[in-house]
Amino acid sequence: MTADPHVTGLPGAIVHDEVVPARAPWLHHVAAGQTLRIVDLEGNQAVDFLIYSAADDAERYSAQDTVSAQGNLFLRQGSVLRSNEGRPMMTITGTSVEYHDTIGGACSCESNTLRYGHHTKAQHACVDNFLEANLTEGRGKRDMVSNINFFMNVPVEADGSLGIVDGISAPGLTVDLRAEMDVVVVVSNCPQINNPCNAFNPTPVRMIVSA
């Protein structure tokens, strides 16, 4: 039997394993000490990512606290994802991609219209996915905050300008996150087709939780 390369190196036993279809939302509770591995199955797929405390979802991922604490815009191995109370929520324990984005935000019908033209307004977007997943646990639009974009390439130039360019991922590359508290992870497997973040072709990703 051929070994599954996507689970190599994961600590403990696999407790959840799911392929998230292209353009789809995903929500899962990850207990403290468990590791979530995200696998970019076909390459160049952005994974928009939010975290809420399972104990009190008023505590949630904070881009500001995370960037301020580490003194860097990009997320790399060892980066600690912090809450709006400054507490560690998850730690990136491994990544086969050099860095991940904290500032590109989530696409929405409104931002698509502004950036790409009114004809895109009906297209599905990450904000829709976040809302769909969050509504299952009673959260709404006001509970959405600035998100992480795993595998997405948003370079910042010397003059402060930024752009969304081709991703730096490839088929089978991964990022591992260890939960430092009981958390609720909410994902939008980005449906964007108007910029290169998904190579103009959204594809599935795999979510593996080990304990």
CORTARA-V246980 format. One record per backbone hydrogen bond with DSSP energy under -0.5 kcal/mol. CO is the residue of the C=O (numbers start at 1). NH is the residue of the N-H. E is the energy in kcal/mol with one decimal. If there is no record, write none. Layout:
# CORTARA-V246980
CO;NH;E, CO;NH;E
This chain:
# CORTARA-V246980
3;5;-0.8, 4;7;-1.5, 5;8;-0.6, 7;10;-1.9, 13;211;-2.5, 16;209;-3.0, 18;20;-0.6, 18;207;-3.3, 19;21;-0.6, 20;205;-1.9, 21;24;-1.8, 24;189;-2.7, 26;187;-3.3, 28;185;-3.0, 30;183;-2.9, 31;34;-2.3, 34;179;-2.8, 35;37;-0.5, 35;210;-2.6, 36;177;-2.6, 37;39;-0.5, 37;208;-2.5, 38;40;-0.5, 38;175;-1.5, 39;41;-1.3, 39;206;-2.1, 40;172;-2.9, 40;173;-0.6, 42;171;-0.5, 46;48;-0.5, 46;190;-1.0, 47;150;-2.6, 48;188;-2.3, 49;148;-2.3, 50;186;-2.4, 51;61;-2.7, 52;184;-3.1, 56;59;-2.3, 58;60;-0.6, 59;53;-2.9, 60;84;-1.6, 62;66;-2.2, 63;67;-3.0, 64;68;-2.5, 65;69;-2.3, 66;70;-1.8, 67;71;-1.8, 67;72;-1.0, 75;100;-1.6, 76;79;-2.5, 79;81;-0.5, 79;92;-2.7, 80;82;-0.7, 81;89;-3.3, 81;90;-1.3, 82;62;-2.8, 83;86;-2.2, 87;83;-2.3, 89;180;-3.0, 89;181;-1.0, 90;81;-3.4, 91;93;-1.0, 91;178;-2.7, 92;78;-3.7, 94;176;-3.3, 100;75;-2.3, 101;149;-2.6, 107;127;-2.3, 108;112;-2.6, 109;113;-1.9, 110;114;-2.1, 111;115;-2.7, 112;116;-3.1, 112;117;-0.6, 113;117;-1.3, 117;120;-1.9, 118;121;-1.8, 120;123;-2.2, 125;129;-1.6, 126;130;-2.9, 127;131;-2.4, 128;132;-2.6, 129;133;-2.5, 130;134;-2.7, 131;135;-2.4, 132;136;-0.6, 133;136;-1.0, 134;137;-2.0, 134;139;-2.2, 135;138;-1.3, 140;143;-1.5, 141;144;-1.5, 148;49;-2.5, 148;150;-0.5, 149;101;-1.9, 149;152;-1.2, 150;47;-2.1, 151;168;-0.6, 152;154;-0.7, 153;165;-2.0, 155;157;-0.5, 155;163;-1.0, 157;160;-2.0, 161;157;-3.1, 163;165;-0.7, 165;153;-0.5, 170;173;-2.0, 173;40;-2.9, 174;96;-2.5, 175;38;-2.6, 176;93;-1.4, 176;94;-1.1, 177;36;-3.1, 178;91;-2.2, 179;33;-3.0, 182;54;-2.6, 182;55;-0.5, 183;30;-2.6, 183;185;-0.5, 184;52;-2.2, 185;28;-2.1, 186;50;-2.8, 187;26;-2.0, 187;189;-0.5, 188;48;-2.3, 188;190;-1.5, 189;23;-0.7, 195;198;-0.9, 195;200;-0.8, 196;167;-0.7, 196;199;-2.1, 198;201;-2.0, 204;41;-0.6, 204;42;-0.6, 205;20;-3.1, 206;39;-2.7, 206;208;-0.5, 207;18;-2.5, 208;37;-3.4, 209;15;-3.0, 209;16;-1.5, 210;35;-2.6
